[in-house]
Amino acid sequence: MAFTVQDYHDLVQLLTEHPEWQWELRRLLISEDLQALPGIVRDLAEAQQRTEAQVAALAEAQRRAEERLSGVEERLSGVEERLTRLEETVAALAEAQRQAEERLTRLEKAVMALAEAQRQAELRLSLVEERLRRVEDKLGRVDGRTLEQEYREKAPGYFSRLLRKTRVIARDHLADLLETRLPADELDDALLVDLVVRGQPRQRTGLEEVWLAIEVSSVIDQGDVLRAYRRAKLLRKAGYPTIPVVAGAESTPEAETEAHNQNVVMVQDGQSQLWDEALAVWLS
């Protein structure tokens, strides 16, 4: 019997009224592969969702990576800029160093030139000082000889407060007096005394005569005092009562100290010191 349209409508009505029959009818009408198709589609849909989620995650990771790369590039750009500035600074410092070294070289040369000029100046100054010293020595000797001659010519005036009847003993006469009384070396030293005068001490009227062994210098120094002392002792050794004397315009502190220590009379501008002390020691 043929399946009519009415039969179809009746079937639909029955399936509507009995929905549990739908699954049985579907099982009869559809193959197992087709029955599994919805599940496959759902699996595919779920896989698609997972794929889309993974793609989205990858896209987000890519975005973040690009952001980080952009940040790195920006930082790299900043580093390059700083490196460029640093290179420029290093170049500027190197140039400044070069210029400083050039200035230092010029300064060293200038210092060496100044040092050489200083050395030359000191050498010239040393030569000038040596020449001046020789001139001063010559002037000192001239002054000494002039002053010695003045004391020789004016002995009574310079020593009148110390002696009566003051007389200068001429050098040749002094040589005659000492020649047989002193050895040759001591005689030579004794005859180098600047001046010898003789007379009667005003404070010691009991003495007939004393001698003064006088060293004359424009500036009396310690050496003058020691020479007067030594030569007075030589004259005393020869048998003549002698007192050492230094005479001049000025004296050094060392000379004054030595004169006090050795009881050597000092005469400056007609004024005498240590005369009484010398009389007490040398004529005792």
C-alpha positions as CSV (number, residue, x, y, z in Angstrom):
1,M,0.0,0.0,0.0
2,A,1.3,3.4,-1.0
3,F,2.5,6.0,1.7
4,T,0.4,9.1,1.1
5,V,0.7,12.6,2.1
6,Q,-1.9,12.1,4.7
7,D,0.1,9.2,6.1
8,Y,3.1,11.6,6.4
9,H,1.1,14.2,8.2
10,D,-0.3,11.5,10.5
11,L,3.3,10.4,11.2
12,V,4.4,13.9,12.0
13,Q,1.4,14.3,14.3
14,L,2.3,11.0,16.1
15,L,6.0,12.0,16.5
16,T,4.9,15.3,17.9
17,E,2.7,13.7,20.4
18,H,5.3,11.0,21.2
19,P,8.7,12.7,21.0
20,E,10.4,9.6,22.3
21,W,9.7,8.0,19.0
22,Q,11.7,10.6,17.2
23,W,15.0,9.1,18.3
24,E,14.0,5.6,17.3
25,L,12.9,6.9,13.9
26,R,16.2,8.9,13.5
27,R,18.1,5.7,14.4
28,L,16.3,3.8,11.7
29,L,16.6,6.6,9.0
30,I,20.2,7.9,9.7
31,S,23.4,6.0,9.5
32,E,25.7,5.8,12.5
33,D,28.2,8.1,10.8
34,L,25.5,10.7,10.3
35,Q,24.4,10.2,13.8
36,A,28.0,11.0,15.0
37,L,28.2,14.1,12.9
38,P,26.7,16.5,15.5
39,G,29.3,15.3,18.0
40,I,32.0,15.8,15.5
41,V,30.7,19.2,14.7
42,R,30.6,20.1,18.4
43,D,34.2,18.7,18.8
44,L,35.3,20.8,15.8
45,A,33.5,23.8,17.1
46,E,35.2,23.3,20.5
47,A,38.6,22.8,18.7
48,Q,37.9,25.9,16.7
49,Q,37.2,27.8,19.9
50,R,40.4,26.5,21.5
51,T,42.3,27.3,18.3
52,E,40.9,30.8,18.3
53,A,41.7,31.2,22.0
54,Q,45.3,30.0,21.2
55,V,45.5,32.4,18.3
56,A,44.2,35.2,20.5
57,A,46.8,34.3,23.1
58,L,49.5,34.2,20.5
59,A,48.3,37.5,19.1
60,E,48.3,39.0,22.6
61,A,51.8,37.5,23.2
62,Q,52.9,38.9,19.9
63,R,51.4,42.3,20.9
64,R,53.2,42.2,24.2
65,A,56.4,41.1,22.5
66,E,56.1,43.9,20.0
67,E,55.5,46.3,22.9
68,R,58.5,45.0,24.7
69,L,60.5,45.1,21.5
70,S,59.4,48.7,21.0
71,G,60.5,49.5,24.6
72,V,63.8,47.8,24.0
73,E,64.2,49.7,20.8
74,E,63.4,53.0,22.6
75,R,65.9,52.1,25.3
76,L,68.4,51.1,22.7
77,S,67.9,54.4,21.0
78,G,68.4,56.2,24.3
79,V,71.5,54.1,25.0
80,E,72.8,54.9,21.5
81,E,72.2,58.6,22.1
82,R,74.0,58.5,25.5
83,L,76.8,56.5,23.9
84,T,77.1,59.1,21.2
85,R,77.2,61.9,23.8
86,L,79.7,59.8,25.8
87,E,81.9,59.4,22.7
88,E,81.6,63.2,22.1
89,T,82.5,63.8,25.7
90,V,85.5,61.4,25.5
91,A,86.6,63.1,22.3
92,A,86.3,66.5,24.0
93,L,88.3,65.2,27.0
94,A,90.9,63.7,24.8
95,E,91.3,67.1,23.0
96,A,91.4,68.9,26.3
97,Q,94.0,66.4,27.5
98,R,96.0,67.0,24.3
99,Q,95.9,70.7,24.8
100,A,96.8,70.4,28.5
101,E,99.8,68.2,27.6
102,E,100.8,70.8,25.0
103,R,100.5,73.6,27.6
104,L,102.4,71.4,30.1
105,T,105.1,70.8,27.6
106,R,105.4,74.5,26.9
107,L,105.3,75.2,30.7
108,E,108.1,72.6,31.3
109,K,110.2,74.2,28.6
110,A,109.5,77.6,30.1
111,V,110.4,76.3,33.6
112,M,113.6,74.8,32.2
113,A,114.4,78.1,30.5
114,L,113.7,79.9,33.7
115,A,115.8,77.5,35.7
116,E,118.7,78.0,33.2
117,A,118.2,81.7,33.4
118,Q,118.2,81.4,37.2
119,R,121.3,79.3,37.1
120,Q,123.0,81.8,34.8
121,A,121.9,84.7,37.0
122,E,123.1,82.9,40.1
123,L,126.4,82.2,38.4
124,R,126.7,85.9,37.4
125,L,125.7,86.9,40.9
126,S,128.3,84.5,42.4
127,L,130.9,86.0,40.1
128,V,129.8,89.5,41.1
129,E,129.8,88.5,44.8
130,E,133.3,87.1,44.4
131,R,134.5,90.2,42.7
132,L,132.8,92.3,45.3
133,R,134.4,90.2,48.0
134,R,137.8,90.7,46.5
135,V,137.1,94.5,46.1
136,E,135.9,94.6,49.8
137,D,139.1,92.6,50.8
138,K,141.2,95.1,48.9
139,L,139.3,98.0,50.4
140,G,139.6,96.4,53.8
141,R,143.3,96.0,53.3
142,V,143.6,99.6,52.1
143,D,141.4,100.8,55.0
144,G,143.5,98.7,57.4
145,R,146.8,100.0,56.0
146,T,145.4,103.5,56.1
147,L,144.1,103.1,59.6
148,E,147.4,101.4,60.6
149,Q,149.3,104.3,59.2
150,E,147.1,106.7,61.1
151,Y,147.6,104.8,64.4
152,R,151.4,104.8,63.7
153,E,151.5,108.5,63.0
154,K,149.1,109.4,65.8
155,A,150.1,106.8,68.4
156,P,150.7,109.3,71.2
157,G,147.2,110.7,70.7
158,Y,145.4,107.3,70.5
159,F,147.3,105.8,73.5
160,S,148.0,108.9,75.6
161,R,145.3,107.8,78.1
162,L,147.1,104.5,78.6
163,L,150.9,105.5,78.3
164,R,153.2,108.3,79.0
165,K,156.1,109.0,76.6
166,T,154.5,106.9,73.9
167,R,156.9,105.9,71.1
168,V,156.5,103.7,68.1
169,I,159.0,100.9,67.6
170,A,160.1,100.8,64.0
171,R,159.8,97.4,62.3
172,D,163.6,97.2,61.4
173,H,164.5,98.1,65.0
174,L,162.0,95.5,66.3
175,A,163.6,92.9,64.1
176,D,167.0,93.8,65.6
177,L,165.6,93.4,69.1
178,L,164.0,90.1,68.5
179,E,166.3,88.4,66.1
180,T,168.5,86.6,68.7
181,R,165.6,85.9,71.1
182,L,163.1,84.0,68.9
183,P,163.3,81.0,66.5
184,A,163.0,82.0,62.8
185,D,159.3,80.9,62.5
186,E,158.2,82.8,65.7
187,L,160.3,85.8,64.7
188,D,158.5,86.0,61.3
189,D,155.2,85.9,63.0
190,A,156.1,88.5,65.6
191,L,157.4,90.9,62.9
192,L,154.0,90.7,61.2
193,V,152.4,92.6,64.1
194,D,150.7,95.8,62.8
195,L,152.2,98.2,65.3
196,V,154.3,98.1,68.5
197,V,154.4,101.1,70.8
198,R,156.2,101.5,74.1
199,G,155.6,103.8,77.1
200,Q,155.1,104.0,80.8
201,P,151.6,102.9,82.1
202,R,149.8,105.8,83.7
203,Q,148.1,103.6,86.4
204,R,151.4,101.7,87.2
205,T,154.0,104.4,87.9
206,G,156.3,101.8,89.3
207,L,156.8,100.2,85.9
208,E,159.4,101.9,83.7
209,E,158.0,100.7,80.4
210,V,155.5,98.3,78.7
211,W,155.0,97.4,75.1
212,L,151.7,97.2,73.3
213,A,151.4,94.6,70.5
214,I,148.6,96.2,68.4
215,E,146.6,94.7,65.6
216,V,144.8,97.4,63.6
217,S,141.6,96.7,61.5
218,S,138.7,98.8,60.3
219,V,136.4,96.1,61.7
220,I,138.0,94.2,64.6
221,D,137.1,90.5,64.3
222,Q,138.0,87.4,66.4
223,G,141.1,86.7,64.2
224,D,142.5,90.2,65.1
225,V,142.1,89.4,68.8
226,L,143.8,86.0,68.5
227,R,146.7,87.4,66.4
228,A,147.3,90.2,69.0
229,Y,147.2,87.7,71.8
230,R,149.6,85.3,70.0
231,R,152.1,88.0,69.0
232,A,152.0,89.6,72.5
233,K,153.0,86.3,73.9
234,L,155.9,86.0,71.5
235,L,157.2,89.5,72.5
236,R,156.9,88.4,76.1
237,K,158.8,85.3,75.3
238,A,161.5,87.5,73.9
239,G,161.7,89.2,77.3
240,Y,159.6,92.4,76.8
241,P,156.6,93.2,79.0
242,T,153.9,93.2,76.4
243,I,150.1,93.7,76.4
244,P,147.9,92.6,73.4
245,V,145.8,95.4,71.9
246,V,143.3,95.5,69.0
247,A,142.4,98.9,67.5
248,G,139.8,100.0,64.9
249,A,136.6,101.7,64.2
250,E,134.2,98.9,64.8
251,S,134.2,95.4,66.3
252,T,132.2,92.2,65.9
253,P,130.4,90.5,68.9
254,E,132.7,87.5,68.6
255,A,135.8,89.8,68.8
256,E,134.5,91.5,71.9
257,T,133.8,88.1,73.6
258,E,137.2,86.8,72.6
259,A,138.9,90.0,73.9
260,H,137.2,89.5,77.3
261,N,138.2,85.9,77.4
262,Q,141.9,86.6,76.6
263,N,142.2,90.0,78.4
264,V,143.0,91.8,75.2
265,V,142.7,95.6,75.2
266,M,140.2,97.1,72.7
267,V,140.7,100.7,71.4
268,Q,138.0,102.2,69.3
269,D,138.0,105.9,68.4
270,G,140.4,106.8,71.2
271,Q,138.3,104.9,73.8
272,S,139.8,101.9,75.5
273,Q,138.3,98.8,77.1
274,L,139.8,96.1,79.4
275,W,142.9,98.1,80.1
276,D,142.8,97.6,83.8
277,E,142.0,93.9,83.4
278,A,144.9,93.5,80.9
279,L,147.4,95.3,83.3
280,A,146.3,93.0,86.2
281,V,146.8,89.8,84.1
282,W,149.7,90.6,81.8
283,L,151.9,92.6,84.2
284,S,151.2,90.6,87.4
